[in-house]
Amino acid sequence: MILEISVKNISLIPALTLAPDEGLSILTGETGAGKSILLGALSLLLGERASVDLIRADCDTATVEGLFRLEMQSPVHALLEESGLEPCEDNQLVIKRTLARNGRSKCFINGGYTTLAILERIGEELVDLHGQHQHQSLLQRHQQRDLLDAWAGLETLRKQVADVYGELRASRAAREQLAMDEAERVRQLDLLVYQIEEIEKARIQPGEYEQLQEEKNKLANAERMLANVITALDSLHRKEEGSARESLTQAVNAISDLARFDSQMGSLADDLRSAEVLITDVVDRLADFSEGFEADPAQLETVEERLDVLYKLKKKYGESEEAILGFYESKLVEKESLTHKDEELERLAQEEAALSADLSQKARELSGKRRAAGKELAKALELELKSLGFNQAMFEIQVEPREDTGGWISWDGKHYKCGPHGADDIQFLIAPNPGEEAKPVSKIASGGELSRIMLAIKVIAASAARVPTMIFDEVDAGVGGATAEAVGRKLKELSKHRQVMVITHLPQIARFARSHFLISKYVEQGRTISQVSPLDRDAQVKELARLMAGDQITDTALNHARELIEKS
């Protein structure tokens, strides 16, 4: 649940802190006071993308922070570990979001930097935000399908359907590609043969290009290298007078003679003898090199020709010898497939038939479970809707597989069109009054009816949902009187099991608040400022009276407000 929300420099809010109750928290205020701004700030904590337009004028940065308390079994703990983030201390989670004028947005969880994608995943486990106009999603058929599947716990089966559908689609595409016209097959086969033979003819060896480059460098500089060898040999050994080896020998003899009179000189003579041995070894190796080394223009030309062959192959088939050989192996497979086209077509046909049978079985199972769940959800919704003012409404969830003679799946002798979400058309229907035919919700439900239907779905789903906090913005749209009171009671009932926050304009709903906050705005030094104030009992009475009577609050309105609160 949310323990505290802090907002700084967001739109009209220079600084604000909100600590909602663990039960039902009501937020009220005049239109334009900043309720939607506060809700937008909270959305940032849940992973919504940010715009620099949210930053308060004349400010370079904006910040939103949230403190949440988690249950021990909350999936957020596992998500933190999976994402490499710090675990919670005392089951308290800290989220921080910063915005900057340069467009850079940063997310922090428990002090560690994280990505927006991870924040969004964690946010989905923290808060179910039913924003203004979200009830309009009920008009969309795919949203109705998703609602039914989520309520019935069919996501796993639906994912299995999607996985098999993807495999079947890939198999069909491979078969259709292979079943190309003969001229195209011959053209592709000719190209493959050319590519394969060109690489085979080159007899490529891994690391060959680098070795040839080194050999080319030696051959191209052969004369210079040989001149340096001769110079080194002359300096070390071949000079008739004053070569390094001759000088060293003289020094060894002199120091050896000194050692006859001073024993300490013996170690110096030994060191020089070691140097003499080293020079002798270097001279021998240089001599061997000079005897076997000569400039060879023909060999240089051969090496350059080979390098040119490898360079052209690398330009065509890969950046390295390994990449070229990998390309070669893949083309062998393609050639085998095209050469044995009939056998491969038969294999793909068998694979496709097996996948089609598997998809048919899973789609049929999903369809059956949807129909059964649809009946249960419709009955549950009817009961909830009665308590929300639909006294005699009949609700129906229609689940119909889409028949298609060219469909990929079949059962009971019929073919059906299938997609990644299954084979069903799903539609919510309602008959608000007795004797009326059930019609699609999108055709007959008003905005107020849609909001109540969505609330009923939220109430039913809350019993199985893991999300600890639910927020409703303008759930009272289009309702009033006794219906509004029924909505308020339903929200109070929901708050027994979840933390619930509600933004409303109706006193019939606000009366049920366990904690009540007033969002207001004022002007200070030419700047408009929004603020949130917790209301005590007397202030709550005045706010309810304002909601009923407007700015001219009468004693009658105050008495009525007290009565509403006392009877809530």
HELIX and SHEET records of a PDB file:
HELIX    1   1 LYS A   35  LEU A   45  1                                  11    
HELIX    2   2 VAL A   52  LEU A   54  5                                   3    
HELIX    3   3 VAL A   76  GLU A   82  1                                   7    
HELIX    4   4 LEU A  116  GLU A  124  1                                   9    
HELIX    5   5 GLN A  134  LEU A  139  5                                   6    
HELIX    6   6 ARG A  141  ALA A  152  1                                  12    
HELIX    7   7 GLU A  155  LEU A  178  1                                  24    
HELIX    8   8 GLU A  182  ALA A  202  1                                  21    
HELIX    9   9 GLU A  208  ALA A  220  1                                  13    
HELIX   10  10 ALA A  222  LEU A  233  1                                  12    
HELIX   11  11 ASP A  234  ARG A  238  3                                   5    
HELIX   12  12 ALA A  244  LEU A  258  1                                  15    
HELIX   13  13 MET A  265  GLY A  292  1                                  28    
HELIX   14  14 PRO A  297  TYR A  317  1                                  21    
HELIX   15  15 GLU A  321  THR A  339  1                                  19    
HELIX   16  16 LYS A  341  LYS A  386  1                                  46    
HELIX   17  17 VAL A  441  ILE A  444  1                                   4    
HELIX   18  18 GLY A  447  ALA A  462  1                                  16    
HELIX   19  19 GLY A  481  LEU A  494  1                                  14    
HELIX   20  20 PRO A  507  ALA A  510  1                                   4    
HELIX   21  21 ARG A  537  ALA A  549  1                                  13    
HELIX   22  22 ASP A  555  GLU A  566  1                                  12    
SHEET    1   A 6 ILE A  13  LEU A  18  0                                        
SHEET    2   A 6 ILE A   2  ILE A  10 -1                                        
SHEET    3   A 6 THR A  61  ARG A  69 -1                                        
SHEET    4   A 6 GLN A  92  ALA A 100 -1                                        
SHEET    5   A 6 SER A 105  ILE A 109 -1                                        
SHEET    6   A 6 GLY A 112  THR A 114 -1                                        
SHEET    1   B 6 VAL A 127  HIS A 130  0                                        
SHEET    2   B 6 THR A 469  ASP A 473  1                                        
SHEET    3   B 6 GLN A 499  ILE A 503  1                                        
SHEET    4   B 6 LEU A  24  THR A  28  1                                        
SHEET    5   B 6 SER A 515  GLU A 524  1                                        
SHEET    6   B 6 ARG A 527  PRO A 534 -1                                        
SHEET    1   C 3 MET A 394  PRO A 401  0                                        
SHEET    2   C 3 ASP A 424  ALA A 431 -1                                        
SHEET    3   C 3 LYS A 439  PRO A 440 -1                                        
SHEET    1   D 2 ILE A 409  TRP A 411  0                                        
SHEET    2   D 2 LYS A 414  TYR A 416 -1                                        
END                                                                             
